Each structure stands twice: as structure tokens, then as C-alpha cells.
């Protein structure tokens, strides 16, 4: 079957997974359904897709990591930089050491360097998988941002250690000093390139827009190309393309609030395009991931002799033991982080605090692995430098697949129980802050409208027209202020807002129906109808 036909089949599989998830009333999260459908697709030999890790890293990771970095709250990211760095760097090293020792103890004749390589590729959490799982589980906001920051940064740490371990296995030697220097170069260089590329592109784009005007389609296309430029630029000088894509997204988000404005229509179209890209790429990743499982499992069954007297039951025990070991190591690390935080703040230890224990449990259970782990383990070479087979390669791939699926299952069915003792509802203080901001922005809008009104109407014979238009526009802002200053504003404003929204939706649906009726009766042309329907759709989307 041609590549085009395979892509079409995969797209249909993504759509089928979404429909099936809704049919199941979202009792099973979308990523698991996509993986299951991917398994069914992978069982058909003509539809099976060869997984190219390098192509995967280039096509899928840059835009998704860029988007996550773009949309993550920057203030929260920098405020919680200490726990994020502790999880994305310290926990990765801690996990590599613990899992490597577990593997050498469990698996007969496994060299330590091979165990380190397997542990390194299993250690990072996956930002794509975590984002997909977190959209279903209502995590507290600050906890969510910490886990998002961890998943964005720990990929580079795990993959760098993985690369060092593989190189040591191939050459038989390793220098700690050289490895540390390489890691610093990869990380710092990737972040610097991501920042520099994005800042340069945005500055050039802003200059061109001021000089020649802004075209929404061009702006959207530039934003789509930006993560690939950052990733490829970093990889070309042997820096971390992953960190470059993340840094590019973070820089994009920061510069949006620092005077680099775009037209409203550009933002609307760009957001719509990026939402579609994110949905399609996420679906592709999990369907492709599931599509690899039949071949990997079949190969493991055919090659059981490689593992000596190993049986499928023992392989399953390996997967369970490694997954459980990673959960335990993560919990121990999180517990140590809490104790260090208590010590730094001069607080007494609160071992009996149920809230703290639940927080530790949530942080431990939320370590979801995904396609990055599979892509990394698939880059393991087939042969060593002396021509012999790379030891335990098939076992490493099988362990990666098992850990991915089990971590998703744990996050799906166990994590909600740990969250029961935590407040996961929307933060009321955030709504109060939003109401205050709406009041301040409404007052700023009224002042600006009054100033513009006087300037536009000065010396004109039709000044009354400008005054009436300004009064009409300002009435909307005065109503917003009125709803925020009433003594019972919170309860009344909430109810009024809900009633207004329901009535407005009824009116908009009636408008759209009337436009369709008039179009069918040939009273208006289709071009006019499309423009009017687009206006109604925009208002409905806003509500």
C-alpha cells in the first residue's frame, strides 16, 4: 500500500478513536483508545508502518513541544523552577541509577552499561502523553504546571544519558568529565538557539508587518515553521533540538506580551490551525505507537531464546517490576523534595499530613511515559562495534512498550483516587482576579474611547454622530463595570452571565437559521451568507 494510503488510514484511525471515546462517554481516555486502534491497524501487514525514530523526532516532537512551551504559564514556570529542575534533572539521574541496578539484578548477564541505557530511555516522562492524560484528570493548577514543566525538560536529560550509555557500550569506555561537558553544551546550546531563532524570526516578522502590512496566512505559516527551524538549527551543531523547540515556544509566549502584537484575525486563525495540528499529531503519535506493538510482541515471542529460559510470564514480570520500581523511586524522590522544602522553610515535619501524602502520591503516579521513550529505544543499534549483536535490544524495546502502556493505565485508573483528597475544582481566587481585571480593562477602554471621541469629533459639524456612537460603545463597558461593583456581584454576576449567555446563544442560533432560510429562498447570495454566518459563529465561539 502506498504511503499516501497509509497516511489516510492512520487519519481515519485517529477519527475513529475520537468517535469511540465519545461513544464510551470518555470512560477510557483518548490516548489508550488510539493505542488500541493502532494495535488493530498494526496487525494488518499491509498497513504496518516502519517506525523511523529520526523522522519521528523531526516531524512530531518540534511542533508539539513548541506549542506546550508557548502555552505554559511563564510566571508559574519560573516560580516553580526549583521543583521542576529537581524532577527533570535530579529525579532522572535517581531513576537511572535505581532502575539500572534493578535490571542487572533481575536479568541474568545484563551488563551495567546496557542497564543504564535502558533505564535512561525509560526515565523521562512524555509531554504529549501527559498533556493528553491531564486533559481528562482535573489536576490542581500549580501541580499541573510543575508536571508540565518537568515533562518539557526531562526528555533532554534522559536522552543525553541514554546517548552516553550507548556510546560507552559501543566503545567500551566513558569519561564522566567529558560527559558532563557534553551535557552542558547540549542543554545550554539548545536553549540559546531556540531563544535566538525565535527572537530573530519574530523581530523580522514584526518589521515586515509594519512595513508591508500583515497577512494572517503568512503569520500562521511562520509560526508553524518556527519549531522546525529551531530544532534543525540546534541539531545541526549537535545541541539538543528538544530543548531548542521548548525554548522557542517559551520565547514565543513571552514575546507575545512584550509589544510584538498581531492582528486579532491572525491570532484567531493561528490558534485554530495550531489546535488542529496538535489534535492530528497527538492522534498520529498514539496510533503509530500502538501500531508497533504487534510486531514488537511477535518478535519477542519468536526470540525468547535470546533471553535463555525466559518465558512470556517472566517478561511480563519484568515489565511490572520495572514499572513498580519507577513508581517507588519517584515517590521516594518526591518525599525527599518535601522534606527538604520543610527544612528550608523551618517547618516541622508533617508525616501524618494526609494532604501532603496525597500530593506525593499524585506526583508519583503522574509520571506518564509515551512515544519519546519508544522512539529513543528504537534508536538502539543492532550491532556493537565488533560486529556482535547489541545485548538485550529486543528486551529493551519490549520493556519500553510495557512501561508506556502501564504508566498510562496507572494514570488513568489509579490517579483519580489519589486526587480525591485534593481540591481540583477551578480556583475561586482566579475568578475574582479575572473580574478585577475586567473592571480595570473596561475603565481603560472607556477612557480611550472618550479620548478618541473628542479627537475625532473636534471641529466637525456632525459631532453629535460621534458622541452617540461613543456612548453606544461605552455602554457595553459600563455594564461590565456595573456587574463587578454590585455588593452581591459574585453570585448575581455569575447568574446574570449564565442567563445572558443562554439567551445570546438562542438569539445567535435564530440568526443563523434565518440566514440559511434566506439563502435557500434566494433572497441573499451565498457569499454574503458565508460572511454573516462567520460573524455569528465567531460570537457563538466567544460565548
C-alpha positions in Angstrom: 0.0 0.0 0.0 1.3 3.5 -0.9 2.5 6.0 1.7 -0.5 8.2 0.9 -3.0 5.4 1.5 -1.3 4.5 4.8 -1.5 8.1 6.0 -5.2 8.2 5.1 -5.8 5.0 7.0 -4.0 6.5 10.1 -6.1 9.6 9.9 -9.2 7.6 9.8 -7.9 5.6 12.8 -7.5 8.9 14.7 -11.0 10.0 13.9 -12.4 6.5 14.7 -10.7 6.7 18.1 -12.3 10.1 18.9 -15.7 8.8 18.0 -15.3 5.6 20.0 -14.1 7.6 23.0 -17.2 9.8 22.9 -19.3 6.6 22.5 -17.7 5.2 25.6 -18.6 8.6 27.4 -14.8 9.2 27.9 -14.6 6.4 30.5 -11.4 5.4 28.7 -9.0 8.2 27.8 -8.4 9.0 24.2 -4.7 8.1 24.1 -5.5 4.5 25.2 -8.2 4.1 22.7 -5.9 5.5 20.0 -3.2 2.9 21.0 -5.8 0.1 20.9 -6.9 1.1 17.4 -3.3 1.4 16.4 -2.7 -2.2 17.6 -5.6 -3.3 15.3 -4.1 -1.4 12.4 -0.6 -2.8 13.1 -2.0 -6.4 12.9 -2.6 -5.9 9.2 0.7 -6.3 7.5 -0.1 -4.0 4.5 -0.9 -1.2 6.9 2.0 -1.6 9.2 4.3 1.5 9.3 8.0 1.1 9.9 8.9 3.4 12.8 11.7 5.7 11.9 12.9 7.3 15.2 14.9 10.1 13.5 11.9 11.0 11.3 9.6 10.9 14.4 11.9 13.2 16.3 11.9 15.7 13.4 8.3 15.7 12.3 6.3 15.2 15.5 8.2 16.5 18.5 9.2 20.1 17.5 5.7 21.4 16.9 4.2 19.7 19.9 7.0 20.7 22.3 6.9 24.2 20.8 3.2 24.5 21.5 3.5 23.3 25.0 6.3 25.7 25.8 4.3 28.5 24.1 1.1 28.0 26.1 2.5 27.0 29.5 2.2 29.9 32.0 5.6 31.5 32.1 5.3 33.0 35.6 4.3 29.6 37.1 7.2 28.0 35.2 9.8 30.3 36.6 8.2 30.5 40.1 8.3 26.7 40.4 11.7 26.3 38.7 13.3 24.5 41.7 10.8 21.6 41.9 10.7 21.4 38.1 14.5 21.2 37.9 14.6 18.7 40.7 12.2 16.5 38.9 13.6 17.0 35.4 17.2 16.5 36.3 17.7 15.0 39.8 14.8 12.5 39.5 16.1 11.4 36.1 19.5 10.6 37.5 18.0 8.9 40.6 15.7 6.8 38.4 18.5 5.8 36.0 20.6 4.6 38.9 17.8 2.7 40.7 16.4 1.0 37.5 19.8 0.1 36.2 20.6 -1.7 39.5 17.2 -3.4 39.4 17.7 -4.6 35.8 21.2 -6.0 36.5 19.7 -7.9 39.5 16.7 -9.3 37.6 18.1 -10.0 34.2 20.9 -12.6 34.0 24.1 -11.5 32.4 22.9 -7.9 31.6 25.9 -5.5 31.5 25.6 -2.4 33.7 26.1 -0.1 30.8 23.2 -1.7 28.9 21.0 -1.5 32.0 21.9 2.2 32.3 21.0 2.8 28.6 17.6 1.1 29.1 16.9 3.0 32.4 17.9 6.3 30.8 15.4 5.9 27.9 12.7 4.9 30.4 13.3 7.7 32.8 11.8 10.8 31.0 8.1 11.5 31.2 6.4 12.3 27.9 4.9 15.8 27.5 2.5 14.7 24.7 1.2 11.7 26.7 1.0 13.7 29.9 -1.0 16.5 28.2 -3.4 14.0 26.8 -3.9 12.3 30.1 -4.1 15.6 32.1 -6.9 16.9 29.9 -9.1 14.2 31.4 -7.9 14.3 35.0 -8.6 17.6 36.9 -5.2 18.3 38.5 -4.7 21.3 40.7 -3.3 24.1 38.6 0.0 24.6 40.3 0.7 20.9 40.4 -0.3 20.6 36.7 2.2 23.3 35.7 5.0 21.7 37.7 4.4 18.4 35.9 4.1 20.1 32.5 7.5 21.8 33.2 9.1 18.5 34.2 7.8 16.7 31.1 9.2 19.5 28.8 12.7 19.5 30.3 13.4 15.9 31.4 13.5 14.5 27.8 16.8 16.1 27.1 18.3 14.8 30.4 17.2 11.2 29.8 18.1 11.1 26.1 21.5 12.6 26.8 22.3 9.9 29.4 20.9 7.3 27.0 23.3 8.5 24.3 26.3 8.4 26.6 25.4 4.9 27.8 25.0 3.6 24.2 28.3 5.2 23.2 30.0 3.6 26.2 28.6 0.2 25.2 29.9 0.6 21.7 33.4 1.8 22.6 33.8 0.2 26.0 34.9 3.5 27.6 33.3 6.6 29.2 34.6 9.8 30.7 32.5 11.5 33.4 34.1 14.8 32.8 33.6 14.7 29.1 30.0 13.5 29.6 29.3 16.4 31.9 30.8 18.9 29.5 28.8 17.5 26.6 25.6 17.7 28.6 26.1 21.4 29.4 26.9 22.1 25.8 23.8 20.3 24.6 21.5 21.9 27.1 22.8 25.5 27.1 23.3 25.4 23.3 19.8 24.1 22.7 18.1 26.7 24.9 20.3 29.6 23.4 19.5 28.5 19.8 15.8 28.2 20.5 15.7 31.6 22.1 17.8 33.3 19.4 16.0 31.8 16.4 12.5 32.7 17.8 13.5 36.2 18.8 15.1 36.8 15.4 12.2 35.5 13.4 9.6 37.4 15.5 11.6 40.7 15.1 11.9 40.2 11.4 8.3 39.3 11.1 7.2 42.4 13.1 9.4 44.7 10.9 7.9 43.2 7.7 4.4 43.6 9.0 4.9 47.3 9.9 6.4 48.0 6.5 4.3 45.9 4.2 1.2 45.0 6.2 0.2 41.8 7.9 -1.2 38.7 6.2 -2.8 36.2 8.6 -1.9 33.2 6.5 1.7 34.2 6.3 1.9 34.8 10.1 0.4 31.4 10.8 2.8 29.6 8.4 5.8 31.3 10.0 4.6 30.1 13.4 4.3 26.5 12.1 7.8 26.6 10.6 9.5 28.2 13.7 9.8 25.0 15.8 11.3 23.1 12.9 13.9 25.8 12.2 14.9 25.9 15.9 15.1 22.1 16.1 17.1 21.7 12.9 19.4 24.6 13.8 20.2 23.0 17.2 20.7 19.5 15.8 23.0 20.8 13.0 25.5 21.9 15.7 24.9 18.8 17.8 22.9 20.6 20.5 19.6 19.5 22.0 16.8 20.0 19.4 14.2 19.1 22.0 15.3 21.9 24.3 15.6 24.2 21.4 11.9 23.6 20.4 10.8 24.1 24.1 12.9 27.3 24.4 11.4 28.6 21.1 7.9 28.0 22.4 8.6 29.7 25.8 10.2 32.7 24.0 7.2 32.9 21.6 4.9 33.1 24.6 7.0 35.7 26.4 7.4 38.0 23.4 3.6 38.0 22.7 3.2 40.1 25.9 6.1 42.4 25.2 4.8 44.6 22.4 5.0 42.1 19.4 1.3 42.4 18.6 -0.5 40.8 15.7 -4.0 41.3 14.3 -6.9 39.8 16.1 -7.8 37.8 13.0 -4.3 36.4 12.9 -4.5 35.2 16.4 -7.9 33.5 15.8 -6.7 31.8 12.7 -3.4 30.8 14.1 -4.9 29.3 17.3 -7.4 27.4 15.2 -4.6 26.0 12.9 -2.4 25.1 15.9 -5.3 23.3 17.7 -5.9 21.2 14.6 -2.2 20.4 14.2 -2.0 19.4 17.9 -5.0 17.2 17.6 -3.8 15.5 14.5 -0.2 15.0 15.6 -1.2 13.7 19.0 -3.5 11.2 17.4 -0.8 10.1 14.9 1.7 9.6 17.7 -0.5 7.2 19.7 -1.9 5.3 16.7 1.7 4.8 15.4 2.7 3.8 19.0 0.0 1.1 19.1 0.9 0.0 15.6 4.4 -1.0 16.7 3.2 -3.3 19.5 2.1 -6.4 17.4 5.5 -6.6 15.6 7.4 -6.0 18.8 5.5 -8.6 20.7 5.7 -11.1 17.9 9.4 -10.6 17.7 9.7 -11.1 21.4 7.8 -14.3 21.3 9.9 -15.6 18.3 13.1 -14.6 20.0 12.6 -15.9 23.5 15.7 -17.9 23.1 17.8 -14.7 23.4 16.7 -14.5 27.0 17.7 -18.1 27.9 14.9 -19.8 29.7 12.8 -16.7 29.8 9.0 -17.1 29.3 6.3 -14.6 28.4 5.2 -14.7 32.0 8.7 -13.8 33.2 8.9 -11.0 30.6 5.5 -9.6 31.9 7.0 -9.8 35.4 10.0 -7.8 34.2 7.6 -5.1 32.9 5.6 -5.0 36.1 8.8 -4.9 38.3 10.3 -2.0 36.3 7.1 0.0 36.3 6.7 -0.5 40.0 10.3 0.3 40.6 9.9 3.6 38.8 6.8 4.5 40.8 8.7 3.7 44.1 11.8 5.7 43.1 9.6 8.6 42.0 7.7 8.5 45.3 11.0 8.4 47.3 12.4 11.4 45.4 9.2 13.4 45.8 9.2 12.6 49.6 12.8 13.8 49.8 11.8 17.0 48.0 9.0 17.7 50.5 11.4 17.1 53.5 14.0 19.5 52.0 11.3 22.1 51.5 10.1 21.7 55.1 13.7 22.1 56.3 14.4 25.2 54.2 11.2 26.9 55.5 11.9 25.9 59.1 8.7 23.9 59.3 8.2 20.8 61.5 7.9 17.5 59.6 4.3 16.6 58.9 4.5 13.0 58.1 0.9 12.5 59.2 -0.5 15.2 56.9 -2.9 13.5 54.5 -2.8 16.3 52.1 1.0 16.1 51.7 0.8 12.4 51.3 -1.8 12.7 48.6 0.4 15.3 46.8 3.3 12.9 46.9 1.1 10.1 45.5 -0.2 12.3 42.7 3.3 13.5 41.7 4.4 9.9 41.8 1.5 8.5 39.7 1.6 11.3 37.1 4.9 10.1 35.6 3.4 9.1 32.2 5.7 7.6 29.6 5.0 7.9 25.9 6.2 7.9 22.3 9.5 9.6 23.2 10.5 6.6 25.2 9.7 4.3 22.3 11.4 6.5 19.8 14.5 6.6 21.9 14.7 2.9 22.5 14.2 2.2 18.8 17.4 4.1 18.1 19.4 1.4 19.8 21.9 0.0 17.3 21.6 -3.6 16.2 25.3 -4.4 16.4 28.2 -3.4 18.5 31.5 -2.1 17.1 33.0 -5.7 17.0 30.1 -6.9 14.9 28.2 -8.8 17.6 24.6 -8.3 18.4 23.7 -5.4 20.7 22.9 -7.2 24.0 19.2 -7.3 25.2 18.0 -4.9 22.5 14.6 -6.8 22.0 14.1 -6.9 25.8 14.7 -3.1 26.0 12.1 -2.4 23.3 9.6 -4.7 25.0 10.2 -3.1 28.4 9.7 0.3 26.8 6.3 -0.7 25.3 5.1 -2.3 28.5 6.1 0.6 30.7 4.4 3.1 28.4 1.1 1.2 28.5 1.2 0.5 32.2 2.1 4.1 33.1 -0.9 5.3 31.1 -3.2 2.7 32.7 -2.0 3.8 36.2 -2.5 7.5 35.4 -6.0 6.7 34.1 -7.4 4.5 36.7 -5.3 5.0 39.9 -4.5 8.7 39.8 -8.2 9.8 40.2 -8.3 8.0 43.5 -5.3 9.9 44.8 -6.8 13.2 43.7 -10.0 12.7 45.8 -8.5 14.4 48.8 -7.2 17.3 46.8 -9.1 20.4 45.7 -9.2 20.1 41.9 -12.1 22.5 41.2 -11.4 25.8 39.5 -9.7 28.3 41.7 -12.2 30.9 43.0 -9.4 33.4 43.5 -8.6 33.2 39.8 -12.2 34.2 39.0 -12.1 37.1 41.4 -8.8 38.3 39.8 -10.4 37.9 36.4 -13.3 40.1 37.5 -11.0 42.8 38.8 -9.0 42.7 35.6 -12.2 43.0 33.5 -13.2 46.1 35.6 -9.8 47.7 35.1 -9.7 47.0 31.4 -13.3 48.3 30.9 -12.3 51.6 32.6 -9.2 51.8 30.4 -11.4 51.2 27.3 -13.8 53.9 28.3 -11.0 56.4 28.8 -9.5 55.5 25.4 -12.9 55.8 23.7 -13.6 59.2 25.3 -10.2 60.5 24.2 -10.7 59.2 20.6 -14.2 60.6 20.5 -13.1 64.1 21.3 -10.2 63.9 18.8 -12.5 62.6 16.0 -15.4 64.9 16.7 -13.3 68.1 17.2 -14.4 70.8 14.8 -16.8 68.6 12.9 -20.4 69.6 12.1 -21.6 66.0 12.7 -20.0 65.8 16.2 -23.3 64.5 17.6 -22.9 61.4 15.5 -19.5 60.6 17.1 -20.9 61.3 20.6 -23.8 59.0 20.0 -21.6 56.2 18.6 -19.1 56.6 21.6 -22.0 56.4 24.1 -23.3 53.3 22.4 -19.8 51.6 22.6 -19.1 52.7 26.1 -22.5 51.3 27.4 -21.1 47.8 26.9 -18.1 48.6 29.2 -20.3 50.4 31.8 -22.4 47.3 32.1 -19.3 45.2 32.7 -18.2 47.6 35.4 -21.7 47.6 36.9 -21.7 43.8 37.2 -18.4 43.9 39.1 -19.2 46.6 41.6 -22.5 45.4 42.9 -22.5 44.4 46.6 -23.7 40.9 45.6 -21.6 40.9 42.5 -20.2 37.4 42.7 -23.5 35.5 43.0 -25.6 37.9 40.9 -23.0 38.4 38.2 -22.5 34.7 37.8 -26.2 34.1 37.4 -26.6 37.1 35.1 -23.7 36.0 33.0 -25.2 32.5 32.7 -28.6 33.8 31.7 -27.2 36.3 29.3 -25.1 33.5 27.6 -28.1 31.2 27.3 -30.3 34.0 25.8 -27.5 35.1 23.5 -27.0 31.6 22.2 -30.7 31.3 21.5 -30.6 34.6 19.5 -27.5 33.6 17.6 -29.0 30.2 16.6 -32.1 32.1 15.4 -29.9 34.4 13.4 -28.1 31.6 11.7 -31.3 29.7 10.9 -32.8 32.9 9.3 -29.6 33.4 7.2 -29.9 29.8 6.0 -33.6 30.3 5.2 -33.0 33.5 3.3 -30.2 31.8 1.3 -32.3 28.8 0.4 -35.1 31.2 -0.7 -32.6 33.1 -2.9 -33.0 36.3 -1.0 -29.3 36.7 -0.4 -26.3 35.3 -2.2 -24.0 32.6 -0.8 -21.0 34.9 -0.4 -23.0 37.2 1.8 -24.4 34.3 3.7 -21.0 32.8 4.5 -19.7 36.2 5.8 -22.8 36.6 8.0 -22.6 33.0 9.3 -18.9 33.5 10.1 -19.8 36.6 12.2 -22.4 34.6 14.1 -20.1 31.6 14.6 -17.4 33.9 16.0 -19.8 35.4 18.5 -21.0 31.9 19.5 -17.4 30.7 19.9 -16.7 33.6 22.2 -19.7 32.7 24.4 
